[in-house]
């Protein structure tokens, strides 16, 4: 392992430059998100993104688990709704708080945690 030493003023300058670059990247990626309109997806596209069948997607509509729009008699799904559903149903592997652990358990088991209730 190699140890590199530098003066504290040089280190401070380097970290400030990294922070400026990070802020620029965040601003550039935020502009793209704000500029692009919410895309409407077909049933097949939405099912593919969610990795479910079209019948499962229909069941999710019936259970009101996903918001949809009907245009000319066909169901369409907003990209933001698909992203929301994916975020809501994703297990976080680095859960740090008790609420996150409980949420992960609920998502993995499909129900509320069993055991002692106080």
N, C-alpha and C positions, 0 to 999 in steps of 0.2 A: 504494500500500500504506500502511495506517495502522499506526503503532506505538503501542501502549498501554503505559504504564508504571504500576507500582504498587509499593508498599513490600513488602519481603520478608516481613514478618509477615502482611500481607494475602494474599500469594500462598500462604504456608504454610497459612493458615487455609482458603483456597479448595481447595487440593489435599487437605487432610484431609477436608473435606466431600464432595468427589468420591469419595474412597476409602470413606467411610461409605456413600454411596449405592450404590456398586458392590458393597460387601459385602452390603448389604440385597437388592439385585437377585439376586446369586448365591445367597443363602440362600433367597429366595423361589422361584427356579427349581429349586433342588436339592430343595426340599420337594415340588414337583409330581412330579418324577421318582421320588422315593422312595415317594410315596403311590400312584402309579398302578401297578397290577399289570401284568405282562408280558402283553400282548394276543396272542391266537392269531389268525393270519390264514389265510384260505383260500388255496388254490393260486392262484386267479385274482388275489386281492389282492396276494399276495407277488410274483407275476410282474409285475404292474403297477408295484409299487414298485421292483423291480429293472430294469424296462424290458426284460424278456426274455419269450419265449413260455413257455407252460405246458410244452411239450416240453423246452425248455432247462432249466427248473426240475427236471423229472423226471430229466434227464441229470445235473444237479448233485447230486441226491439219490443217484443210482446211483454217482457218483464220490466220494461222501461229502464233498463240498465245502460242504454246507449241512446243518445239523441240523434234523430235523423230528420231529413227534409224530403218531401215528396214533390218531384218536378215531373210534370207530364205523366203521372201515374207510376213513376219509378222512384225507388228510395235512393237517396244520396246521403253521404256522411261527410261531415266537415273533418278536415285533417286535424284541426285542434281537438275535436272530440275523440278521435282515435288516439292522439297523443295523451290526452287526459286519462283515457281508459287504461292505456299502457302504464302510465305513471302510477295510477291508483292501484293497479293489480300487480305491480312489480315488487318482489321481495328484495329488500336492501340487505346485502351481505355484511355491511359494516354498521349494523344497528348499534347505537350507543346509548339511547335512552330507554327506559322501561316501556314507554309508549310505542317506540319503534319495534321493540322485541315482541310486544303483544300483537302489534299489527302483522309482523312477519309470521307469528304463530297462527293467527287467524287466517292469513292467506294460504299458509301451507296445509292446514288441516281442514279448512273450509267451514270453520265454526268458531265458537268462543272457547277460550282455554278452559279445560276441565280441572277440577281440583278444589282445594279449599277456598271458600269464599268468606271474606270477613266484612 
